[in-house]
Amino acid sequence: MTKYRISIINRQSEECIALLTDKVNFDAMVDFCVAQFQNGNSIDAPADNIVITDYITQDILWDYNHDFEPPYDEPADIDDDCGFDPYMGCYTDDC
Protein backbone atom coordinates (compact mmCIF):
# COMPACT_ATOMS: atom_id res chain seq x y z
CA MET A 1 0.00 0.00 0.00
CA THR A 2 1.26 3.47 -0.86
CA LYS A 3 2.44 5.36 2.21
CA TYR A 4 4.72 8.19 1.01
CA ARG A 5 4.64 10.74 -1.79
CA ILE A 6 7.77 12.61 -2.90
CA SER A 7 7.10 15.86 -4.71
CA ILE A 8 9.21 18.56 -6.31
CA ILE A 9 7.79 22.02 -5.80
CA ASN A 10 8.37 24.81 -8.30
CA ARG A 11 6.92 28.30 -8.18
CA GLN A 12 4.17 27.35 -10.60
CA SER A 13 3.49 23.71 -9.75
CA GLU A 14 4.02 20.62 -7.66
CA GLU A 15 5.02 17.45 -9.43
CA CYS A 16 4.97 13.99 -7.85
CA ILE A 17 8.13 12.09 -8.69
CA ALA A 18 7.66 8.99 -6.52
CA LEU A 19 5.06 7.01 -4.59
CA LEU A 20 6.54 4.61 -2.05
CA THR A 21 5.35 2.00 0.44
CA ASP A 22 6.14 1.90 4.13
CA LYS A 23 8.71 -0.84 3.42
CA VAL A 24 11.16 1.78 2.12
CA ASN A 25 13.64 3.07 4.68
CA PHE A 26 12.90 6.72 5.50
CA ASP A 27 16.61 7.66 5.52
CA ALA A 28 16.92 6.21 2.01
CA MET A 29 14.00 8.38 0.90
CA VAL A 30 15.67 11.47 2.38
CA ASP A 31 18.95 10.62 0.60
CA PHE A 32 17.01 10.21 -2.67
CA CYS A 33 15.34 13.60 -2.16
CA VAL A 34 18.61 15.38 -1.42
CA ALA A 35 20.22 13.88 -4.55
CA GLN A 36 17.24 14.82 -6.72
CA PHE A 37 17.10 18.38 -5.39
CA GLN A 38 20.82 19.06 -5.58
CA ASN A 39 21.00 17.74 -9.15
CA GLY A 40 18.11 19.94 -10.30
CA ASN A 41 15.97 17.03 -11.45
CA SER A 42 12.59 18.46 -12.28
CA ILE A 43 10.70 18.70 -15.55
CA ASP A 44 9.67 22.36 -15.68
CA ALA A 45 12.46 24.30 -14.01
CA PRO A 46 14.99 23.95 -11.23
CA ALA A 47 13.15 22.97 -8.08
CA ASP A 48 12.41 25.42 -5.27
CA ASN A 49 11.83 22.63 -2.74
CA ILE A 50 11.30 18.90 -2.40
CA VAL A 51 9.07 17.29 0.23
CA ILE A 52 8.05 13.89 1.52
CA THR A 53 4.39 13.75 2.50
CA ASP A 54 2.12 11.12 3.96
CA TYR A 55 0.11 9.83 0.99
CA ILE A 56 -3.15 9.56 2.94
CA THR A 57 -3.12 12.57 5.28
CA GLN A 58 -0.97 14.85 3.07
CA ASP A 59 1.06 15.85 6.17
CA ILE A 60 4.59 16.99 5.34
CA LEU A 61 7.02 14.54 6.94
CA TRP A 62 10.26 16.00 5.56
CA ASP A 63 11.01 19.30 3.81
CA TYR A 64 14.35 20.04 2.12
CA ASN A 65 14.24 23.76 2.88
CA HIS A 66 13.52 23.22 6.59
CA ASP A 67 14.93 19.81 7.51
CA PHE A 68 18.11 19.37 5.46
CA GLU A 69 21.42 20.35 7.02
CA PRO A 70 24.30 20.26 4.55
CA PRO A 71 27.41 18.41 5.68
CA TYR A 72 30.20 20.44 7.23
CA ASP A 73 32.50 21.88 4.59
CA GLU A 74 36.08 22.68 5.46
CA PRO A 75 37.02 26.31 4.92
CA ALA A 76 38.86 27.01 1.66
CA ASP A 77 41.86 28.38 3.57
CA ILE A 78 42.25 25.39 5.88
CA ASP A 79 45.86 24.83 4.74
CA ASP A 80 46.93 28.48 4.88
CA ASP A 81 48.85 27.83 8.08
CA CYS A 82 51.30 25.61 6.23
CA GLY A 83 54.65 25.70 7.99
CA PHE A 84 53.31 27.06 11.29
CA ASP A 85 54.76 25.17 14.22
CA PRO A 86 52.43 25.55 17.23
CA TYR A 87 55.14 24.29 19.61
CA MET A 88 57.67 26.86 18.46
CA GLY A 89 55.02 29.55 17.96
CA CYS A 90 56.39 30.59 14.57
CA TYR A 91 56.55 29.55 10.93
CA THR A 92 59.21 27.06 9.88
CA ASP A 93 60.56 26.16 6.44
CA ASP A 94 59.21 22.59 6.38
CA CYS A 95 56.19 23.38 4.22
N, C-alpha and C positions, 0 to 999 in steps of 0.2 A: 504494500500500500504506500502511496506517495505521502511523504512526511515533510520534505523540505523543497523550497523553491529558491533558486538563485537567479537574481535579476540584475541586469546592468541598467543604471538610470542615467539618462541624458537629459538635457534641459527640456527637450520636447517630448520625450517618451520614456517608457520603461519596457525593456525587452527581457523576457524569460530566456535564460540560456541553459537551464538544467532543472530537472525535477528528479529528486532523489528519495530513496526510502530511508527508514530509520536504521537500516543495517550499515549505512555508510558512516564512517568515523567522522565526527564533527571537526576535528583538527584537520583531517584531510580535505574537507569541504572548505575550510578557511584558507588552507594553502592553495587550493585551486582558485579561490576568489582573488587572492593576492596576486597570483601569477596572471590571471586574466586581466585584472585591473592595471597592473604595472606594464603589461605588454600592449595595452590599448585595444584589446579585442572586443570590439562592438561593431555592429553593422553600420549604423548611421554616422556616428562621429566618435571621437574619443570620449570615453565614459567620464561622468562627473562623480559617480559613486557606484558601488556594487554592494548588494545586501543579500543576506540569507533570511528568509521568512518561513514561518510555519505555514504549510500549504493550506491547512484547514482554517486556522484562526487569523491568518495574515499578520500575526505579530512579528515584528522584526527581532530576530535572534542575534544577528551579527551585522554590523555596519562598518564598511571600510573607513569612512571618514571619521567615525567616532571610536571604533574599537581596535584599529590596527596601529601598532607601535612599530615603526621601522627598527631594524637592528642597529645597534650602536656602530657608528662609522668612526674610524680613527681620523683625527685631524690631518689635514694635508701636510702640515709641517711637523709631523711626529718625529722625523729624523733630523730636524734642524739643529739638535744639540750634539751632532756628531763630533766626537773628539772631546766632549766635556767629561772630565773625571770628577765625580762627586766626592771622592775621598780626598783628592788634592785641592778641590775647589777652583779649578781652572781648566782651560782647554789644553789638550796635549796634541801631539802630532800623529797619533796612531789612528787616524780616521780612515 
